[in-house]
Amino acid sequence: MQIAHTTTCRPASNALALLGAAALLALAGNALAAPTFNYTVLLRDGDAINAPNGGPNVGGVTFFNNMKINNNGVWYTQLDTDGSSASNSLTVRNGISIFQEGSESDPALPGTFLGLPANTGGGFNDSGDWSTNLTLTGAGVTGTTDTAVIVNGKVIWRESNPVTDTAFPAGQGYQGFFHTKMDNAKNVYLMVSVANIGTTTNLKRAFLKLVYNPTTQTYTDDILLRADDPVPGTTSSLISDFETAHQTWNVSSNGNTICIATYSPAFVNNGVSGNAAVYVNGTLLIKEGDPVEGVPGRNWRIIDGGGVGINANGDVVIRGTMDGDTNTDGIIVKRVGGVWSVVAQEGVTTHPDFSGMVVNALTTEVSIDNAGNVMWPCTFRTPPGTTATGTGLFYNNQLVMRQASASNLIDGFQLSTLRVISQGHQMNEAGTAALVRVVLDYPTPTSDKDALVRVDIVNPVAAGCNPADIACDDGTPLAAAPGCTNSTNGPNEGDYNAFFAANGFFFQAGQGIAAIGGTCDIACDDGTALSASPGCTNNGVNEGDYNCFFNNLFLPCV
């Protein structure tokens, strides 16, 4: 397997803010200054991959199906190789194969083999647990029992399992699984079809949570939303289906959910005949025809097929289409702490790295970290034309990668294609790293190669005059308000208020490792200030930070 060296890059002009009405509303981000992006090629076409447990070579990489990077920086991907078609699909964690298509039979199902991933979406949590849905082959497998949900290589749920949740009547079973995602409690989430057991009769869609019991190490079903649920704010519309594409629903590390549902009959709202809505934790957030916050006079026209993301705080990012002028109707908005703002808008948002151009199309995934930073891809065009002439991936207002740019080299080679496709990128909630699918322009005879690239996001840290100096005098965290008024005499009431704010110590202490780098993460686990002991053991916000804060609260600046 090829593991390439790391490249550090900060394009000269990316420190400038995105311009235009939409950008000025939202793209300041939370960092004190422009972040630095470090690029590492993890895998590329042709890299040799071995079977699990030190087995023989399976073949060379040909395609990446899915990828995740968790808050600990551990990465995961499902990939195909040029090996035997019966066993060429592998699951890889941090460069090591952990599962191979067709090579393992599940002890619970003698004679049955785990086959190819039925969909390309899989779950991966901060403990390194992974999930997917796979086809089954072998003895006793039929057309209504040939798909299963897998956790860490073992079957935990199968088609035709009866629905035990009372959301559906007796005699109903699961029939069809669409992707899986996983939280840190090892719960698994997926879109499913439900029908009469053993048939495809009375088929209806549902959003399912498989709840993990750590004592019995078993799962039970919990229907979060289902077809025929009424849609609030309409006269008689009922949910008819759920978007199942990877980018159209998401789950945070602590189990917050966001999804797009379609409904029938269509409901006319502010002149828009709408039939799609976004739900957060089972509650309607927006529906087609609702006003787009931050863009006066514009309403949501198309939500289905868009992209959504959610973080551990319940903050969300949504990509969709507005009514009105079709040259400016693409939009990405986020809601952080209950406040909406625009991230980018088609035909309005510009960037100095794309001189004379405007955003042409906003595409596929959108990711939001726990600090409210957003990663998003787009294409650009030169007005008045409508043809895309440039492609970029952004972190707030910072250009992360630009397609076909001589100045954006990764592993010493030009990025010829940025895969702005479903599962083209994913940023972790900690906001420390992302995975991106690209094509690198290697010289002949090897030519262009698809590659999986890790992007480490290095943000400058807001530092006060002693470890307890975490906020401006008015209580706003220093990282959120660079240049604010901050006493030079030492910590004061502002720091105390920030530490005990609703999103302060006690909230962050409940986030586990996702709180690393947060406002209240000021100390090692033993209470030593991070500034005094770089590289120490730090598992997030805990008693060490509490002790460090009060040990320094009444001390002067140092």
BARO-388751 format. One record per residue (C-alpha): residue in one letter; residue number from 1; x, y, z. Coordinates in Angstrom, 3 decimals. Last residue first. Layout:
<rs>
r | k | x | y | z
A | NUM | X | Y | Z
...
</rs>
This chain:
<rs>
r | k | x | y | z
V | 558 | 1.178 | 35.828 | 32.956
C | 557 | -2.096 | 37.630 | 33.520
P | 556 | -3.264 | 37.810 | 37.113
L | 555 | -4.619 | 34.883 | 39.141
F | 554 | -8.206 | 34.652 | 40.372
L | 553 | -9.464 | 32.325 | 37.632
N | 552 | -6.245 | 30.281 | 37.433
N | 551 | -6.843 | 27.382 | 39.834
F | 550 | -10.544 | 27.692 | 39.095
F | 549 | -10.047 | 27.016 | 35.385
C | 548 | -7.439 | 24.291 | 35.913
N | 547 | -9.720 | 22.370 | 38.249
Y | 546 | -12.634 | 22.443 | 35.808
D | 545 | -10.360 | 21.562 | 32.879
G | 544 | -8.987 | 18.511 | 34.697
E | 543 | -12.467 | 17.509 | 35.822
N | 542 | -13.576 | 17.060 | 32.202
V | 541 | -13.598 | 18.613 | 28.736
G | 540 | -11.950 | 16.414 | 26.118
N | 539 | -9.831 | 13.286 | 26.394
N | 538 | -6.493 | 15.042 | 26.856
T | 537 | -3.360 | 13.065 | 27.717
C | 536 | -0.402 | 15.405 | 27.227
G | 535 | 1.019 | 16.422 | 23.839
P | 534 | 1.695 | 20.008 | 24.875
S | 533 | 2.148 | 20.423 | 28.639
A | 532 | 2.251 | 24.046 | 29.767
S | 531 | -0.125 | 25.412 | 27.126
L | 530 | -2.482 | 22.528 | 27.798
A | 529 | -2.764 | 23.664 | 31.417
T | 528 | -2.155 | 20.822 | 33.851
G | 527 | -5.415 | 19.530 | 35.319
D | 526 | -4.626 | 15.791 | 35.128
D | 525 | -6.853 | 15.314 | 32.061
C | 524 | -4.830 | 17.960 | 30.252
A | 523 | -6.178 | 21.479 | 30.365
I | 522 | -7.977 | 24.289 | 28.545
D | 521 | -10.851 | 22.493 | 26.813
C | 520 | -13.502 | 24.996 | 27.894
T | 519 | -13.835 | 26.799 | 24.562
G | 518 | -13.580 | 23.599 | 22.545
G | 517 | -10.409 | 22.080 | 21.117
I | 516 | -11.369 | 18.583 | 22.236
A | 515 | -15.113 | 18.673 | 22.838
A | 514 | -15.799 | 15.779 | 20.416
I | 513 | -13.711 | 13.633 | 22.760
G | 512 | -16.606 | 13.407 | 25.182
Q | 511 | -19.529 | 15.679 | 24.377
G | 510 | -21.062 | 15.708 | 27.847
A | 509 | -18.225 | 17.787 | 29.275
Q | 508 | -18.961 | 20.337 | 26.554
F | 507 | -22.432 | 20.979 | 27.935
F | 506 | -21.208 | 21.159 | 31.517
F | 505 | -18.303 | 23.469 | 30.649
G | 504 | -19.949 | 25.948 | 28.302
N | 503 | -22.821 | 25.767 | 25.812
A | 502 | -25.393 | 26.945 | 28.341
A | 501 | -22.801 | 29.324 | 29.777
F | 500 | -20.776 | 28.302 | 32.846
F | 499 | -17.306 | 28.842 | 31.369
A | 498 | -18.477 | 31.844 | 29.351
N | 497 | -19.913 | 33.510 | 32.454
Y | 496 | -16.713 | 32.959 | 34.445
D | 495 | -14.594 | 34.314 | 31.579
G | 494 | -16.726 | 37.438 | 31.307
E | 493 | -16.699 | 37.887 | 35.087
N | 492 | -12.924 | 38.278 | 35.114
P | 491 | -9.681 | 36.614 | 34.050
G | 490 | -6.503 | 38.708 | 34.305
N | 489 | -5.421 | 42.336 | 34.390
T | 488 | -5.120 | 42.644 | 30.611
S | 487 | -8.896 | 42.841 | 30.280
N | 486 | -10.366 | 41.669 | 26.981
T | 485 | -12.215 | 43.966 | 24.588
C | 484 | -12.616 | 42.072 | 21.316
G | 483 | -9.896 | 41.664 | 18.690
P | 482 | -10.964 | 38.156 | 17.713
A | 481 | -14.598 | 37.482 | 18.606
A | 480 | -15.583 | 33.818 | 18.268
A | 479 | -12.225 | 32.388 | 19.349
L | 478 | -12.175 | 34.665 | 22.400
P | 477 | -15.452 | 33.237 | 23.698
T | 476 | -18.066 | 35.981 | 24.227
G | 475 | -18.470 | 36.717 | 27.941
D | 474 | -18.655 | 40.529 | 27.710
D | 473 | -15.048 | 40.923 | 28.917
C | 472 | -13.900 | 38.664 | 26.102
A | 471 | -13.534 | 34.981 | 26.866
I | 470 | -11.201 | 32.084 | 27.697
D | 469 | -8.828 | 33.680 | 30.211
A | 468 | -8.716 | 30.690 | 32.585
P | 467 | -5.453 | 29.390 | 31.060
N | 466 | -3.646 | 32.737 | 31.440
C | 465 | -3.341 | 35.777 | 29.158
G | 464 | -5.792 | 34.356 | 26.660
A | 463 | -5.030 | 32.176 | 23.677
A | 462 | -7.351 | 31.617 | 20.720
V | 461 | -5.838 | 28.676 | 18.862
P | 460 | -4.907 | 29.023 | 15.208
N | 459 | -6.774 | 26.422 | 13.155
V | 458 | -5.041 | 23.409 | 11.639
I | 457 | -7.384 | 21.417 | 9.420
D | 456 | -5.857 | 18.066 | 8.450
V | 455 | -6.973 | 17.049 | 4.954
R | 454 | -6.782 | 13.313 | 4.257
V | 453 | -6.768 | 12.379 | 0.590
L | 452 | -8.281 | 9.312 | -1.076
A | 451 | -6.878 | 9.107 | -4.583
D | 450 | -8.085 | 8.462 | -8.109
K | 449 | -5.135 | 8.262 | -10.450
D | 448 | -4.220 | 10.183 | -13.587
S | 447 | -1.309 | 8.844 | -15.681
T | 446 | 0.829 | 5.856 | -14.609
P | 445 | 2.881 | 5.977 | -17.818
T | 444 | 2.870 | 8.933 | -17.632
P | 443 | 3.041 | 11.585 | -14.950
Y | 442 | 0.578 | 11.627 | -12.034
D | 441 | -2.289 | 14.101 | -12.338
L | 440 | -4.186 | 13.444 | -9.111
V | 439 | -7.907 | 12.599 | -9.095
V | 438 | -9.747 | 13.481 | -5.902
R | 437 | -11.876 | 12.009 | -3.115
V | 436 | -11.709 | 14.028 | 0.105
L | 435 | -11.418 | 13.010 | 3.764
A | 434 | -11.632 | 15.689 | 6.439
A | 433 | -9.771 | 16.650 | 9.600
T | 432 | -9.818 | 18.738 | 12.776
G | 431 | -13.363 | 20.067 | 12.755
A | 430 | -14.231 | 17.964 | 15.801
E | 429 | -17.378 | 16.912 | 13.969
N | 428 | -15.373 | 15.170 | 11.227
M | 427 | -15.362 | 16.463 | 7.656
Q | 426 | -16.558 | 14.262 | 4.769
H | 425 | -15.853 | 14.588 | 1.032
G | 424 | -16.937 | 13.217 | -2.348
Q | 423 | -19.505 | 10.898 | -0.826
S | 422 | -22.016 | 11.927 | -3.498
I | 421 | -20.060 | 13.809 | -6.120
V | 420 | -17.804 | 16.869 | -6.223
R | 419 | -14.815 | 14.618 | -6.985
L | 418 | -12.112 | 17.255 | -7.405
T | 417 | -10.294 | 16.500 | -10.648
S | 416 | -6.786 | 17.318 | -11.903
L | 415 | -5.155 | 17.942 | -8.519
Q | 414 | -1.582 | 18.649 | -9.565
F | 413 | 1.195 | 16.469 | -8.214
G | 412 | 3.784 | 16.957 | -5.481
D | 411 | 1.939 | 14.758 | -2.974
I | 410 | -0.863 | 17.279 | -3.366
L | 409 | -0.232 | 20.406 | -5.416
N | 408 | -2.590 | 23.399 | -5.460
S | 407 | -0.565 | 26.145 | -7.191
A | 406 | -0.970 | 24.692 | -10.687
S | 405 | -4.729 | 24.661 | -10.164
A | 404 | -6.665 | 21.965 | -12.020
Q | 403 | -9.337 | 21.590 | -9.307
R | 402 | -9.013 | 23.847 | -6.310
M | 401 | -8.668 | 22.570 | -2.765
V | 400 | -9.248 | 23.977 | 0.721
L | 399 | -10.327 | 27.501 | -0.245
Q | 398 | -11.217 | 29.342 | 2.942
N | 397 | -14.528 | 31.171 | 3.394
N | 396 | -16.134 | 28.474 | 5.550
Y | 395 | -14.015 | 25.443 | 4.668
F | 394 | -14.243 | 25.327 | 0.877
L | 393 | -13.838 | 22.799 | -1.935
G | 392 | -13.353 | 24.251 | -5.415
T | 391 | -14.306 | 23.769 | -9.048
G | 390 | -13.743 | 26.060 | -12.027
T | 389 | -15.178 | 26.761 | -15.481
A | 388 | -18.845 | 25.856 | -15.055
T | 387 | -20.869 | 27.100 | -18.018
T | 386 | -23.621 | 29.637 | -17.295
G | 385 | -22.141 | 32.686 | -19.005
P | 384 | -22.995 | 36.218 | -17.920
P | 383 | -20.969 | 35.871 | -15.822
T | 382 | -17.866 | 33.653 | -15.442
R | 381 | -18.748 | 30.381 | -13.734
F | 380 | -17.783 | 28.582 | -10.516
T | 379 | -18.349 | 25.043 | -9.222
C | 378 | -19.024 | 24.178 | -5.624
P | 377 | -17.941 | 22.097 | -2.648
W | 376 | -18.844 | 22.631 | 1.033
M | 375 | -17.216 | 22.399 | 4.450
V | 374 | -18.972 | 24.335 | 7.227
N | 373 | -17.677 | 25.610 | 10.568
G | 372 | -20.315 | 25.636 | 13.306
A | 371 | -17.922 | 24.913 | 16.181
N | 370 | -19.182 | 21.330 | 16.435
D | 369 | -18.422 | 20.690 | 12.769
I | 368 | -20.758 | 21.088 | 9.796
S | 367 | -20.534 | 19.086 | 6.554
V | 366 | -22.257 | 19.698 | 3.187
E | 365 | -22.408 | 16.895 | 0.674
T | 364 | -23.497 | 17.106 | -2.983
T | 363 | -23.203 | 20.316 | -5.025
L | 362 | -23.586 | 24.071 | -5.041
A | 361 | -23.553 | 25.290 | -8.641
N | 360 | -22.229 | 28.360 | -10.453
V | 359 | -20.605 | 30.408 | -7.697
V | 358 | -19.397 | 33.666 | -9.215
M | 357 | -16.352 | 34.435 | -11.342
G | 356 | -14.224 | 37.489 | -12.082
S | 355 | -11.262 | 36.095 | -10.159
F | 354 | -11.739 | 32.577 | -8.818
D | 353 | -9.049 | 32.658 | -6.110
P | 352 | -10.529 | 35.986 | -5.007
H | 351 | -13.866 | 34.373 | -4.109
T | 350 | -17.415 | 35.189 | -5.173
T | 349 | -20.872 | 34.482 | -3.750
V | 348 | -23.784 | 35.971 | -5.680
G | 347 | -24.606 | 33.784 | -8.695
E | 346 | -25.281 | 30.747 | -6.507
Q | 345 | -25.385 | 31.526 | -2.811
A | 344 | -22.998 | 30.570 | -0.012
V | 343 | -22.959 | 30.135 | 3.778
V | 342 | -26.080 | 32.120 | 4.625
S | 341 | -27.032 | 32.550 | 8.269
W | 340 | -29.668 | 31.187 | 10.655
V | 339 | -29.441 | 31.583 | 14.437
G | 338 | -30.719 | 28.796 | 16.713
G | 337 | -27.273 | 28.168 | 18.214
V | 336 | -25.963 | 27.556 | 14.704
R | 335 | -28.396 | 27.283 | 11.790
K | 334 | -26.648 | 26.967 | 8.430
V | 333 | -27.564 | 27.996 | 4.914
I | 332 | -26.436 | 26.808 | 1.485
I | 331 | -28.254 | 28.237 | -1.545
G | 330 | -28.818 | 27.697 | -5.281
D | 329 | -31.391 | 30.158 | -6.662
T | 328 | -29.166 | 32.923 | -8.018
N | 327 | -29.285 | 32.371 | -11.791
T | 326 | -32.760 | 30.824 | -11.473
D | 325 | -34.219 | 34.127 | -10.254
G | 324 | -37.210 | 33.349 | -8.033
D | 323 | -37.744 | 30.283 | -5.843
M | 322 | -34.906 | 28.851 | -3.789
T | 321 | -32.877 | 25.641 | -4.205
G | 320 | -31.237 | 23.455 | -1.572
R | 319 | -28.254 | 22.886 | 0.697
I | 318 | -28.776 | 22.642 | 4.453
V | 317 | -26.411 | 22.988 | 7.428
V | 316 | -27.477 | 22.108 | 10.961
D | 315 | -26.642 | 22.791 | 14.604
G | 314 | -27.916 | 20.039 | 16.923
N | 313 | -24.969 | 20.505 | 19.278
A | 312 | -23.420 | 17.168 | 18.251
N | 311 | -23.411 | 18.236 | 14.598
I | 310 | -25.869 | 18.034 | 11.695
G | 309 | -25.545 | 17.922 | 7.907
V | 308 | -27.896 | 18.185 | 4.932
G | 307 | -27.607 | 17.994 | 1.139
G | 306 | -30.326 | 18.446 | -1.444
G | 305 | -32.236 | 15.795 | -3.391
D | 304 | -35.537 | 16.974 | -1.960
I | 303 | -35.370 | 20.604 | -0.824
I | 302 | -36.579 | 22.447 | -3.916
R | 301 | -38.469 | 25.761 | -3.867
W | 300 | -37.461 | 27.224 | -0.467
N | 299 | -38.579 | 30.846 | -0.355
R | 298 | -36.939 | 34.142 | -1.296
G | 297 | -38.137 | 37.634 | -0.327
P | 296 | -35.284 | 38.350 | 2.063
V | 295 | -32.312 | 35.946 | 1.857
G | 294 | -31.036 | 35.401 | 5.414
E | 293 | -33.676 | 32.855 | 6.427
V | 292 | -35.173 | 31.176 | 3.381
P | 291 | -38.944 | 31.619 | 3.701
D | 290 | -41.024 | 28.401 | 3.773
G | 289 | -42.341 | 27.230 | 0.394
E | 288 | -40.745 | 23.797 | 0.647
K | 287 | -40.587 | 22.676 | 4.243
I | 286 | -38.433 | 23.653 | 7.203
L | 285 | -37.634 | 22.219 | 10.654
L | 284 | -40.212 | 19.445 | 11.159
T | 283 | -39.440 | 17.408 | 14.275
G | 282 | -38.073 | 13.840 | 14.272
N | 281 | -34.651 | 14.795 | 15.607
V | 280 | -34.363 | 17.367 | 12.814
Y | 279 | -36.763 | 17.019 | 9.868
V | 278 | -36.314 | 18.731 | 6.497
A | 277 | -39.317 | 18.952 | 4.184
A | 276 | -40.462 | 18.011 | 0.686
N | 275 | -43.679 | 18.278 | -1.361
G | 274 | -44.082 | 21.951 | -2.159
S | 273 | -46.224 | 23.891 | -4.582
V | 272 | -44.574 | 27.256 | -4.022
G | 271 | -46.762 | 30.370 | -3.958
N | 270 | -46.010 | 31.134 | -0.324
N | 269 | -46.943 | 27.527 | 0.561
V | 268 | -48.995 | 25.356 | -1.774
F | 267 | -49.090 | 21.810 | -0.383
A | 266 | -48.340 | 18.742 | -2.498
P | 265 | -50.460 | 15.715 | -1.614
S | 264 | -48.299 | 13.998 | -0.586
Y | 263 | -45.002 | 14.243 | 1.259
T | 262 | -41.253 | 13.949 | 0.783
A | 261 | -38.876 | 13.575 | 3.713
I | 260 | -35.345 | 14.948 | 4.070
C | 259 | -33.327 | 13.882 | 7.092
I | 258 | -31.507 | 15.182 | 10.165
T | 257 | -30.622 | 13.187 | 13.267
N | 256 | -28.860 | 13.906 | 16.560
G | 255 | -27.391 | 10.658 | 17.897
N | 254 | -24.320 | 11.661 | 19.905
S | 253 | -21.837 | 11.281 | 17.028
S | 252 | -24.191 | 13.128 | 14.688
V | 251 | -26.537 | 11.480 | 12.182
N | 250 | -27.204 | 12.456 | 8.564
W | 249 | -29.727 | 12.488 | 5.774
T | 248 | -29.725 | 13.655 | 2.146
Q | 247 | -25.975 | 13.226 | 1.495
H | 246 | -26.032 | 9.404 | 1.379
A | 245 | -29.050 | 9.162 | -0.894
T | 244 | -32.173 | 7.763 | 0.803
E | 243 | -34.608 | 10.660 | 0.556
F | 242 | -37.629 | 9.619 | 2.558
D | 241 | -41.114 | 8.721 | 1.326
S | 240 | -44.835 | 9.508 | 1.496
I | 239 | -45.073 | 11.731 | 4.563
L | 238 | -48.670 | 12.886 | 4.845
S | 237 | -50.271 | 16.114 | 3.624
S | 236 | -53.718 | 17.109 | 4.898
T | 235 | -53.768 | 20.838 | 5.633
T | 234 | -50.053 | 21.537 | 5.868
G | 233 | -48.131 | 23.209 | 8.690
P | 232 | -47.137 | 19.956 | 10.365
V | 231 | -46.717 | 16.955 | 8.010
P | 230 | -48.782 | 13.944 | 9.124
D | 229 | -47.015 | 10.555 | 9.468
D | 228 | -48.166 | 8.342 | 6.589
A | 227 | -44.624 | 7.127 | 5.796
R | 226 | -42.546 | 6.722 | 8.905
L | 225 | -40.338 | 8.637 | 11.315
L | 224 | -38.102 | 7.553 | 14.205
I | 223 | -39.030 | 3.844 | 14.128
D | 222 | -37.161 | 2.135 | 16.989
D | 221 | -35.935 | -1.423 | 16.432
T | 220 | -34.071 | -3.464 | 19.043
Y | 219 | -30.415 | -4.496 | 18.989
T | 218 | -28.313 | -6.971 | 20.969
Q | 217 | -25.104 | -6.841 | 22.976
T | 216 | -27.041 | -8.072 | 26.025
T | 215 | -25.498 | -5.525 | 28.381
P | 214 | -24.477 | -3.029 | 25.682
N | 213 | -28.067 | -2.748 | 24.385
Y | 212 | -27.876 | -1.098 | 20.957
V | 211 | -30.884 | 0.676 | 19.473
L | 210 | -31.479 | 0.126 | 15.758
K | 209 | -32.871 | 3.453 | 14.574
L | 208 | -35.121 | 3.356 | 11.527
F | 207 | -36.401 | 6.050 | 9.164
A | 206 | -39.375 | 4.510 | 7.360
R | 205 | -40.641 | 3.701 | 3.840
K | 204 | -43.800 | 1.807 | 2.955
L | 203 | -44.463 | -1.349 | 0.934
N | 202 | -47.964 | -2.769 | 1.313
T | 201 | -46.853 | -5.994 | -0.444
T | 200 | -43.132 | -6.637 | -1.015
T | 199 | -43.316 | -10.069 | 0.574
G | 198 | -41.746 | -12.173 | 3.333
I | 197 | -43.388 | -10.185 | 6.112
N | 196 | -45.930 | -7.651 | 4.801
A | 195 | -43.876 | -4.589 | 3.945
V | 194 | -41.439 | -2.078 | 5.457
S | 193 | -38.741 | -0.271 | 3.493
V | 192 | -35.736 | 1.102 | 5.305
M | 191 | -33.628 | 4.233 | 5.788
L | 190 | -30.821 | 3.616 | 8.223
Y | 189 | -29.500 | 4.361 | 11.697
V | 188 | -27.281 | 2.170 | 13.899
N | 187 | -26.746 | 2.652 | 17.643
K | 186 | -23.163 | 1.991 | 18.742
A | 185 | -23.408 | 4.559 | 21.567
N | 184 | -20.941 | 6.684 | 19.578
D | 183 | -23.383 | 7.039 | 16.694
M | 182 | -23.713 | 4.984 | 13.511
K | 181 | -24.844 | 5.453 | 9.920
T | 180 | -26.262 | 2.911 | 7.492
H | 179 | -27.138 | 2.954 | 3.784
F | 178 | -30.558 | 2.031 | 2.378
F | 177 | -32.137 | -1.218 | 3.602
G | 176 | -34.924 | -3.153 | 1.870
Q | 175 | -37.734 | -5.254 | 3.302
Y | 174 | -38.275 | -5.025 | 7.049
G | 173 | -41.324 | -6.883 | 8.293
Q | 172 | -44.998 | -6.194 | 8.975
G | 171 | -47.287 | -8.819 | 10.479
A | 170 | -48.396 | -6.664 | 13.386
P | 169 | -49.199 | -3.051 | 12.589
F | 168 | -46.477 | -0.396 | 12.202
A | 167 | -45.516 | 2.413 | 14.589
T | 166 | -45.795 | -0.209 | 17.342
D | 165 | -42.072 | -0.984 | 17.039
T | 164 | -41.653 | -4.765 | 16.771
V | 163 | -41.235 | -4.855 | 12.984
P | 162 | -40.567 | -8.461 | 12.042
N | 161 | -37.178 | -9.407 | 10.547
S | 160 | -37.932 | -10.005 | 6.865
E | 159 | -34.627 | -8.426 | 5.801
R | 158 | -31.956 | -8.993 | 8.361
W | 157 | -30.484 | -7.294 | 11.444
I | 156 | -27.305 | -7.705 | 13.562
V | 155 | -25.117 | -9.657 | 11.136
K | 154 | -21.455 | -9.528 | 12.167
G | 153 | -18.509 | -7.795 | 10.458
N | 152 | -18.102 | -4.972 | 12.976
V | 151 | -21.813 | -4.178 | 12.683
I | 150 | -23.655 | -5.562 | 9.645
V | 149 | -27.198 | -4.864 | 8.482
A | 148 | -28.507 | -7.596 | 6.208
T | 147 | -29.814 | -8.098 | 2.675
D | 146 | -30.799 | -11.374 | 0.996
T | 145 | -33.896 | -12.206 | 3.034
T | 144 | -36.730 | -11.241 | 0.659
G | 143 | -35.082 | -12.506 | -2.517
T | 142 | -34.124 | -15.733 | -0.774
V | 141 | -31.119 | -16.953 | 1.236
G | 140 | -31.465 | -20.439 | 2.697
A | 139 | -27.919 | -21.528 | 1.973
G | 138 | -25.585 | -19.053 | 0.352
T | 137 | -25.412 | -15.353 | -0.392
L | 136 | -26.117 | -12.253 | 1.655
T | 135 | -26.063 | -8.665 | 0.407
L | 134 | -24.563 | -6.116 | 2.733
N | 133 | -25.663 | -3.136 | 4.822
T | 132 | -22.920 | -1.248 | 6.601
S | 131 | -21.592 | -0.644 | 10.091
W | 130 | -18.320 | 0.265 | 11.740
D | 129 | -16.993 | 0.516 | 15.289
G | 128 | -13.787 | 2.577 | 15.488
S | 127 | -14.528 | 3.936 | 18.957
D | 126 | -15.262 | 7.381 | 17.500
N | 125 | -17.939 | 5.989 | 15.195
F | 124 | -18.130 | 4.668 | 11.622
G | 123 | -21.284 | 4.131 | 9.571
G | 122 | -21.518 | 2.964 | 5.974
G | 121 | -22.899 | 4.238 | 2.688
T | 120 | -22.198 | 2.510 | -0.613
N | 119 | -25.338 | 0.450 | -0.838
A | 118 | -25.755 | -3.347 | -0.973
P | 117 | -22.155 | -3.796 | 0.149
L | 116 | -20.923 | -6.991 | -1.569
G | 115 | -21.287 | -10.335 | 0.118
L | 114 | -21.461 | -11.805 | 3.577
F | 113 | -21.722 | -15.558 | 3.304
T | 112 | -24.395 | -17.920 | 4.568
G | 111 | -23.551 | -21.556 | 5.186
P | 110 | -24.096 | -21.264 | 8.924
L | 109 | -25.910 | -18.035 | 9.885
A | 108 | -25.020 | -17.109 | 13.471
P | 107 | -21.372 | -17.943 | 12.817
D | 106 | -21.354 | -15.345 | 10.012
S | 105 | -19.476 | -16.601 | 6.986
E | 104 | -16.390 | -14.670 | 6.066
S | 103 | -14.511 | -14.414 | 2.783
G | 102 | -17.298 | -13.269 | 0.484
E | 101 | -16.399 | -9.604 | 0.625
Q | 100 | -13.460 | -8.845 | 2.869
F | 99 | -13.396 | -7.130 | 6.256
I | 98 | -10.763 | -5.469 | 8.474
S | 97 | -8.179 | -4.398 | 5.922
I | 96 | -5.542 | -2.074 | 7.408
G | 95 | -4.924 | 1.462 | 6.082
N | 94 | -6.478 | 3.278 | 9.028
R | 93 | -9.583 | 1.098 | 8.747
V | 92 | -10.223 | -0.692 | 5.427
T | 91 | -13.380 | -2.504 | 4.310
L | 90 | -12.741 | -4.609 | 1.227
S | 89 | -14.465 | -5.543 | -2.037
N | 88 | -12.507 | -7.883 | -4.323
S | 87 | -13.849 | -11.203 | -3.021
A | 86 | -16.142 | -12.709 | -5.653
S | 85 | -14.835 | -10.446 | -8.408
S | 84 | -11.313 | -11.824 | -7.974
G | 83 | -8.841 | -8.967 | -7.627
D | 82 | -8.930 | -5.580 | -9.368
T | 81 | -9.841 | -3.855 | -6.109
D | 80 | -12.946 | -2.205 | -4.678
L | 79 | -13.128 | 0.044 | -1.646
Q | 78 | -14.952 | 0.680 | 1.617
T | 77 | -13.249 | 3.360 | 3.681
Y | 76 | -12.338 | 4.180 | 7.265
W | 75 | -10.275 | 6.836 | 8.995
V | 74 | -9.086 | 7.365 | 12.568
G | 73 | -8.607 | 11.064 | 13.351
N | 72 | -9.985 | 10.738 | 16.861
N | 71 | -13.116 | 12.676 | 15.879
N | 70 | -13.857 | 10.149 | 13.149
I | 69 | -12.873 | 10.076 | 9.489
K | 68 | -15.319 | 8.450 | 7.095
M | 67 | -15.199 | 7.050 | 3.577
N | 66 | -17.374 | 5.225 | 1.081
N | 65 | -17.093 | 3.483 | -2.259
F | 64 | -13.472 | 4.135 | -3.240
F | 63 | -12.534 | 2.550 | -6.587
T | 62 | -9.742 | 0.610 | -8.320
V | 61 | -7.326 | -0.367 | -5.529
G | 60 | -4.857 | -3.100 | -6.482
G | 59 | -5.330 | -6.749 | -5.676
V | 58 | -6.203 | -9.121 | -2.835
N | 57 | -2.671 | -9.597 | -1.486
P | 56 | -2.515 | -12.450 | 0.989
G | 55 | -3.801 | -12.358 | 4.561
G | 54 | -2.378 | -10.341 | 7.442
N | 53 | -5.570 | -10.574 | 9.469
P | 52 | -7.721 | -9.066 | 6.718
A | 51 | -6.797 | -9.464 | 3.015
N | 50 | -3.975 | -7.350 | 1.637
I | 49 | -4.272 | -4.196 | -0.441
A | 48 | -1.869 | -3.101 | -3.182
D | 47 | -2.134 | 0.516 | -4.315
G | 46 | -3.246 | 0.628 | -7.947
D | 45 | -5.524 | 3.622 | -7.647
R | 44 | -4.713 | 5.723 | -4.599
L | 43 | -4.703 | 5.463 | -0.823
L | 42 | -3.909 | 7.756 | 2.105
V | 41 | -2.585 | 10.808 | 0.260
T | 40 | -1.852 | 13.355 | 2.997
Y | 39 | -2.747 | 17.051 | 2.777
N | 38 | -2.138 | 19.633 | 5.515
F | 37 | -4.473 | 22.627 | 5.478
T | 36 | -3.588 | 25.790 | 7.388
P | 35 | -6.407 | 27.818 | 8.866
A | 34 | -6.912 | 31.517 | 8.127
A | 33 | -7.099 | 33.591 | 11.265
L | 32 | -8.884 | 33.697 | 14.613
A | 31 | -11.115 | 30.785 | 13.675
N | 30 | -14.863 | 30.743 | 14.200
G | 29 | -16.157 | 31.258 | 10.682
A | 28 | -16.506 | 34.659 | 8.964
L | 27 | -18.581 | 33.183 | 6.157
A | 26 | -22.076 | 34.034 | 7.219
L | 25 | -23.694 | 37.248 | 6.163
L | 24 | -20.845 | 38.601 | 4.075
A | 23 | -20.979 | 35.516 | 1.927
A | 22 | -24.574 | 35.940 | 0.876
A | 21 | -24.253 | 39.589 | -0.054
G | 20 | -21.033 | 39.226 | -1.990
L | 19 | -17.409 | 38.547 | -1.094
L | 18 | -15.685 | 35.501 | 0.279
A | 17 | -13.203 | 36.635 | 2.902
L | 16 | -9.536 | 36.892 | 2.116
A | 15 | -7.276 | 34.359 | 3.809
N | 14 | -7.608 | 32.208 | 0.687
S | 13 | -5.434 | 34.551 | -1.312
A | 12 | -2.027 | 33.033 | -0.827
P | 11 | -3.128 | 29.416 | -1.014
R | 10 | -2.425 | 27.763 | 2.372
C | 9 | -0.806 | 24.410 | 1.777
T | 8 | 1.000 | 21.740 | 3.746
T | 7 | 1.791 | 18.453 | 2.005
T | 6 | 2.103 | 15.148 | 3.825
H | 5 | 4.048 | 12.212 | 2.470
A | 4 | 2.488 | 9.317 | 0.642
I | 3 | 1.338 | 5.955 | 1.952
Q | 2 | 1.253 | 3.470 | -0.909
M | 1 | 0.000 | 0.000 | 0.000
</rs>
